[in-house]
């Protein structure tokens, strides 16, 4: 349907569900720009756009606060067993186990860009110790602002973090960065939060780890 009408338009604005591929680009004879309402552009065929001389823009700061709030909400849900408590009450029970406190735990942030920094800003207020790994180390002033400590390798971060949150783009380098080996290096009982891209995590490896944990602690 998009291919049938795209030749009428000068601009295309997309979210992640719309995937302009080479066929769409070839049919877009009037198109002058594609704008992504969000940070990631992995749903857009960049090589096809480059060949067509078609610029692609994104909005990297548009949803940073929203994603950071979601990540922190998931952090609280896991630490404080909120979904389990809800399930217990709706089933007529009253399971008073309320999990563990976040204060004093170590939050590992993978990707200290706009969203990672927004998460750090919020997590600092809850008394979490912050460590991060990034493709490029942030300036010392940024580290001081959040009280965050840089670690050179992802492996060191995995071994340190009680909670791991991912804020990376999807690319060949980050694909399945959390695989069996990475999961094996994480602390027992560590929490994993991924509000970035699904393919950062090897889902089969994650399922295996969850099933193993269930068998061990059931």
Rosetta blueprint (number, residue, H / E / L):
1 X L
2 X H
3 X H
4 X H
5 X H
6 X H
7 X H
8 X H
9 X L
10 X L
11 X E
12 X E
13 X E
14 X E
15 X L
16 X L
17 X L
18 X L
19 X L
20 X L
21 X L
22 X H
23 X H
24 X H
25 X H
26 X H
27 X H
28 X L
29 X L
30 X L
31 X L
32 X L
33 X E
34 X E
35 X E
36 X E
37 X L
38 X L
39 X L
40 X L
41 X L
42 X L
43 X L
44 X L
45 X L
46 X H
47 X H
48 X H
49 X H
50 X H
51 X H
52 X H
53 X L
54 X L
55 X E
56 X E
57 X E
58 X E
59 X L
60 X L
61 X L
62 X L
63 X L
64 X H
65 X H
66 X H
67 X H
68 X H
69 X H
70 X H
71 X H
72 X H
73 X H
74 X H
75 X H
76 X H
77 X H
78 X H
79 X H
80 X L
81 X L
82 X H
83 X H
84 X H
85 X H
86 X H
87 X H
88 X H
89 X H
90 X H
91 X L
92 X L
93 X L
94 X L
95 X L
96 X L
97 X L
98 X L
99 X L
100 X L
101 X L
102 X L
103 X L
104 X L
105 X L
106 X E
107 X E
108 X E
109 X E
110 X E
111 X L
112 X L
113 X L
114 X H
115 X H
116 X H
117 X H
118 X H
119 X H
120 X H
121 X H
122 X H
123 X H
124 X H
125 X H
126 X L
127 X L
128 X L
129 X E
130 X E
131 X E
132 X E
133 X E
134 X L
135 X L
136 X L
137 X L
138 X L
139 X L
140 X H
141 X H
142 X H
143 X H
144 X H
145 X H
146 X H
147 X L
148 X E
149 X E
150 X E
151 X L
152 X L
153 X L
154 X H
155 X H
156 X H
157 X H
158 X H
159 X H
160 X H
161 X L
162 X L
163 X E
164 X E
165 X E
166 X E
167 X L
168 X L
169 X L
170 X L
171 X L
172 X L
173 X L
174 X L
175 X L
176 X L
177 X L
178 X E
179 X L
180 X H
181 X H
182 X H
183 X H
184 X H
185 X H
186 X L
187 X L
188 X L
189 X L
190 X L
191 X E
192 X E
193 X E
194 X E
195 X L
196 X L
197 X L
198 X H
199 X H
200 X H
201 X E
202 X L
203 X H
204 X H
205 X H
206 X H
207 X H
208 X H
209 X H
210 X H
211 X H
212 X H
213 X H
214 X H
215 X H
216 X H
217 X H
218 X L
